Amino acid sequence: MGDLMRAVGYRRALPITDPESLVDADVPMPTPGPHDLLVRVEAVSVNPVDVKSRSGGDPKGFRILGYDAAGVVTAVGQAVTRFGVGDEVYYAGQIDRPGSNAQFQAVNENIVGAKPASLDFADAAALPLTTITAWEMLFDHFGLSSTSTGTLLVVGGAGGVGSMVLQLARARTGLTLVATAGRGDSQRWAMEMGAHHVVDRRNLVESVRAATPDGVDYLISPYSKGNIDAYAELMRPLGHIAATDEPEGLDLLPLKAKSVAWHWELMFTRPMLLPEDAYQHELLEETAKLVDAGTVRSTATTRLGPLDAATMRDAHARVESTAAIGKVVVSAS
């Protein structure tokens, strides 16, 4: 039997209050494939997708979660060209491989970036998944650039993805940014992240109209169910919406009269279906430059440790409560 490592995972889908919902285990060390890095995980962050995966049904055997990490490269596959042993990196991994809630993880070099030098591992671990999601929506799906103008509505501006959409759009476009947020703390956070206007998330149409009477050109939607009629009213003709959720039976017909384009965003599409694509590597490298220049900041707000089952249950419980602002990060030690 080969070397073992400690990992946190689950065997059954259980409420996070159940001690068996996430458990510690010794599992075999991953062996890096030709294009893989073997990374010693120094910190992770917890995203809604972790919670969704854990509660989505029983896995086959023991499943390790975790879709954000920062750490140090300890070995490389024979075809690796971008990184070497000792490099500090950050990445979001992929949904069809073992996750980052472990001492070591194997990850394709094409979805890994050099860690921002100005951040510690915990602050860096808060960034990859939400950054990739935000970047793909703004600069891939919407095709925005530094000369882009118009208005962007960010629903859920104080959330993990919303926080990065606001920062990246403020740094790399000329758009006017309108964010929805709930209570005072969330509204203040969205302003700190770069929103020009923050509006109450209730009474969406009236709130947004008050800030931008002519409607919006672009819209980020993490909560699409029940909002399509409001979006149809708020969108300008030929506008663009990008959504990260997947409500069953979603009816988009109200958007047709204005020829509004609907983009699905799943940041795992490239790692799963286009493994040779280095787009995520490149955007993480660009983001690290923005971070080190002081233009973009980490969204870590809650720091926990060490990386064991008890701590991860605490982290999952915090993410499950919708009151969280920013990101929950967990350090290995």
Secondary structure, 3 states (H helix, E strand, C coil): CCCEEEEEEECCCCCCCCCCCCEEEEEECCCCCCCEEEEEEEEEEECHHHHHHHCCCCCCCCEECCCCEEEEEEEECCCCCCCCCCCEEEECCCCCCCCCCECEEEEEHHHEEECCCCCCHHHHHCCHHHHHHHHHHHHHHCCCCCCCCCEEEECCCCCHHHHHHHHHHHHHCCCEEEEEECCHHHHHHHHHHCCCEEEECCCHHHHHHHHCCCCEEEEEECCCCCCHHHHHHHEEEEEEEEECCCCCCCCCHHHHHHCCEEEECCCCHHHHHCCCCCHHHHHHHHHHHHHHCCCCCCCEEEEECCCCHHHHHHHHHHHHCCCCCCEEEEECC
